[in-house]
Amino acid sequence: MEAQSWLTRLARGTCTWSERWFPDAYVFAALAVVVVTVAALSVGASATATMSAFGDGFWSLIPFTMQMCFIIIGGYVVAASPTAARAIEALARVPRSGRGAVSFVALLSMLVSLLHWGLSLIFGGLLVRALARREDLRLDYRAAGAAAYLGAGAVWALGLSSSAALLQANPASMTPALLAVTGVIPFTETVFLWQSLLLTMILIIVSVAIAWMTVPMGSAIRSAATLGVQPADPLASPSPRTRPGEWLEYSPFLNLALVVLGTGWLAHQIAGKGLAALTSLNTYNFVFLMLGLLLNWRPRIFLDAVTRAVPSITGVLIQFPLYGGIAAILTGAKGSAGQTLANDLAAFFTHLASRDGFPVAMGVYSALLGFFVPSAGGKWLIEAPYLMQSANELRVHLGWAVQVYNASEMLPNLINPFWMLPLLGIIGLKARDLIGFTFLQFAVHLPVVLVALWLLGLTLHYHPPVMPGAH
């Protein structure tokens, strides 16, 4: 039996514990509702106000829910297209060992997530399945699955699909109250800051190193077959035509017509708004759907890919209303002092902060709240008005405050199974199978992120908010 490192033994022990005790993601969400409800009642909110807030907020995230669903679908139809599938199969032939394969998945999933977090989850899941089909590779399927999740858990919010950075760069997407506090913050002041790029590089290196060190070896390896998963190629060829009415389903004409129309619209948007047109979440989804139409070429292949993608969004559909209710309780149920639970939490952390210490206080608060509300975009709308006002008062660089939120908001993703759902649907595992590995990533990332946010924040200076049209 090959000797295991202490870190590998710790990962195995955590996995064993989580396999026995960790609940399904839906149970996790429902339990979060109960915890937040009890907390609201404990600060003096009435039962009527709390229940009203929950009901009023239940459907409040429906537009955002659909955007998240289309991010997953758009990422899936691109990653699962015949062209991408061939590329994934070629990439799966690169690693020479199981440990190298896990590290390879970790690196690629994080790099892809900087472009599109939804694509990262789907791409990572399909790459893990392709690696598991290699008979010459002794792959721990759980460790590989956890590595595929690192894009969503480690760096995605520091990349181009960052919900908070996209929102802040688009004045039309912000509420008037938020716009008055923050102004417009372009990507050059958030994701393209050298401090942000350095932090991203640090997190990628740390994450790959942990993934490498925690891979089980020898008899401790659990393959896909051992876990009851048959990682067959999910990209079955479309069934042959059986009637004349199906002709257009197999002709590329309709897909190409839609792509031409979509490309024309996108060119018009860029001509009028510049590259800022690409910082809209709807535009992001539109681009990936058009790309999916083109790469899948024929309507029947495209529709089959969408059909395979739909099971991956079931968790989003059923759990997002619960998180909408949580957000409403946090911000709508007022306690005996007339303050909401979110205000009380914000005051607790921000009153402890100085200008230099604000990134750490904001990071801790954002990570704590993110454990209960794992929607980066929706949670930013909750936090930003008062936390960014605090940043103004303490004269903290506003773009760095956005990146503080982004870096710390990702931390709970490593132990909250909500965003694992699309990945789990592809690789056929449960959250409990991956948590043991991702928990160790969380334990290391937490101090690294907070220290880096503090030190890098010292190199930046405050600039007042810039309003739309100002020069």
C-alpha positions, 0 to 999 in steps of 0.5 A: 500500500502506497504511503499517504501524506497527512494532507491526503489522510485529512482529505480522506477523513473529511470525505468519510465524515461528509459522506455520512453526515453532509445533507443534500443541497436542498436540505442545506438551503431549507436549513439556511431559511430556518437559521436566518428566520431564527436570527431575525426573530432573535433581534426583535423582528415580528413573526408576521414581518418575517413571514411576509418578507419570506413570501415577498422575496420568494419569487424576487430572484426569478429574472436572475434565476433565469439568467443563471439557468441560461449561463449553465445551459449556454456553457453546456451547449458550448462545452458539449458541442461536437467541436468542444467534445473533440477538444476535451477528448484530446485534453484528456489524453495529456495527463500521465498519472492520476495525480497529474490528471487531478492537477490538470483538471484544477488548472484548466477549470480555473482558467476557463472560469475566468472567461465564464463560470458556467462554462467552467463547471460544464467543461470541468465535468465533461473533462473528468468524465473523459479522464475516467474513461481512460483505462490506463489512468488510475484516477480518484474520481472524487478528487477529480470532481472536486478539482473541476469545481475549483473554477467556481470555488476559487477564482471565477469572481475575479474574472470576466463573468464576475456578477458584481464587476459586471453590475458596477460597470453598467449604470443601467443595471444598478438601482439608483440608490446603488449608483448614487453611492458607487458611481460607475466602476469600469473593469480597469478599476476592478478585474484588471487591477494589477492587484486583482491579477496578482491575487488571481495568480496566487489563488490558482497556484495555491489551489493546484498545489492543494489539489496535487497534495490531497489526491488519494494514492494506491488502494485509497483511490476510488474510481468512477466504477467503484462509486457506481458511475459509468462515465460513458460519452454523453454525446450520443449521435442524433437519431436518423431522420424518419419523416420528411417533417424533420428535414429542417431539424437536420439542416444547418440553415436555421442555426446559421440564420439565427447566428447571423442575426445574433452577430448583427445585433452584437456588432450593433451593440458594440458599435454603439456602446463599445466593449462595455456592451459585453459586460451585460449578463444578458449579452454574455448569455446571448453570446454563448447561446449563439456560439452553441448554435454555431458549434452544434451546427444542426438544430437537432444536435443543439436541442439534444444538448439543451435537453442534456443540460436541463437536469443540471439546472433543477437545483437552481430552479428549486433552490433560488426561490429559497435564497430569494426568501433568505435575502428578503428576510435579511433586508426586509424584516426589521427588528425592535431597533428598526434595523434589519438583520443585514444592517445589524451584521454590516454595522457589527463588522464595519464599525470594527474596521479602519481604512486599512482593516476594512478589506478584512472586515468586509471580506469576513462579512461577505464570506459569512453572508455568502454561506446563506445567500450564495448568489454573487449578483443578488447578494451584491445588491443586498450588501453594496449600498451600505458596505460601499457607503462605508468604503466611501466614508473610510476612503477605501478604493471603490474598485478594490472594495468590489474585488474584496467582495468578489474574492471573499464571496467565493470562499463559501462556495467551497463548502456550500454545495449549491453551485456544485449542482450543475457539476454533480449532475454531469459527473453523477456524484453527490456533494458529500463526495467532493466536500472533503477535498473542497473543505481543505481548499477552503481552510487554506484559502480563507487566511490566504485571501484575507491576508492578500486583500489586506496587503494589496489594499494598502497599495491603492488610493481612494477616488470619489465615485464617477457618475455616468457621463462624467469625465 
